[in-house]
Amino acid sequence: MAEITPDAFRARFPAFGSVPDAAVAGALAEAGPRVGAAWPAADVALGRMLHAAHTLTLNGQGGPEAELARAGALDLKALRSGTLHLERRDPPGEALPGTLGLTSYGRRFHEVMRRNSPGVAVV
């Protein structure tokens, strides 16, 4: 499979336009082992980029979701300031592994992962 460059990553996910090459390359490398060897090439690339975007977001880098991550508020649905009102997101119907449910990129990665993972048959 062709290596995904930081520029290719940022072309797909422009919210990470200001993130340094080294951070993007590190997140892409970290994502590699989380993608199945038997996945189709298109899903391998998408999966690596989604997982890298998820990791960068959790690290507070990228777009609006990263701002929430820096504030420790990825699970917020609403926030008002006058007489403070916080509203948390409802947990997803299905619990996602690890931190995947905290970002839109993680949720999308989980969809790609499920699409490419064989089901378990109980006999």
N, C-alpha and C positions, 0 to 999 in steps of 0.2 A: 504494500500500500504506500502511496506517496505521502511524504511527511506534510503535515499541516503547518504552514508558516503563520507567525503572528499576524502578518498582513492579510492572509486568507481568512483567519479567524475574525479579525476586525471588519473585513468586508461582509461577512455573514452576520456579525453582531456589532453594529456600529456604536452601541452604548459603551463599548470598551475601547473607543478610539484613543483615549488619553492614557490607557494603561501601558506601561513600559513593556518592550519586547520580552525582557527577561521574565517578568511576571506571567505573561501570556504563555511563553514557552514552558515555564515550570508547571503551570496548571494543565497544559496539554499533555506533558509528560506524566503528570500524576493521574490523568484520566485514562491513559493507555491501558493499564491492567484491569480497568473496570468495564472494558468493552470486550465482548466475546470474540474469540478467534474465528468462530463459524458464522459471524454476522456478515451480511452482504456488505461490499465495500462502501456503498453509499451510507449505510447505517453506521458503519465503523467511524467514518468521518463525522457524521452528524452526532453520534453518541459521544465521541471525544470532545467535540466542540461544545456540546450542551453541558457535559460534566465539567469542562474547564470553566465555562461561563458561570455555572453553579458555584464552583469553588471560589472564583474571583469575587463573585457577589457576596458570598459568606465572609470573604476577607475584606469587604468594604470597598471594592474597586468596581467601577462600572457606572451604570445609570441609577435611576431612582430607587430600585430595590437595594442597591449597595448603600445608599444613604440611610435606608431603614436598618440595614445590617449594622452600620456604624453606630446607630442609636440603640441597637439591641431591640429593635421593634419589628422584625420581619413578620411577626404574627399579628400585627395590628391591622385592623380593617378601617378604623376611624379614630381620629383624635381631634378633640376641640380644646381650646386653651382656656376661654372664660369659664370658670367653675368646672375645671378639668373633667372631661368625659372621654374615657378610653373604651374602645370596642375591639375585642379580639376576633380573629377569624375563626369560623367554625372549623374543627379538625376535619380533614378529608374523610369521606366515607370509609376509605380503606387506609389503614396506617401504612405510610411509606417507610422503607428502611432508612435508618440514620437520619440525616438532615435533608433528604431529598424533597420532603414536603414543604420546606421553608422558602424555596424560590421557584419562580415559574420555570427556570431552566432545569432545576432538579425534577420537577413534576414531568416536564417534557422528556427528560432523560429516562425517567422511570417508564414512560409509555414506550419508548424505543426499546428499552431493555426487555420489557414484557413481550413485545412483538417478536423479539428474537430469541426468547428463552423457551425451551420445550416445556410443555405442560407436564405435570406429574400425574401418572396414572396409578391408581390404587386398585389392586386386584384382590 
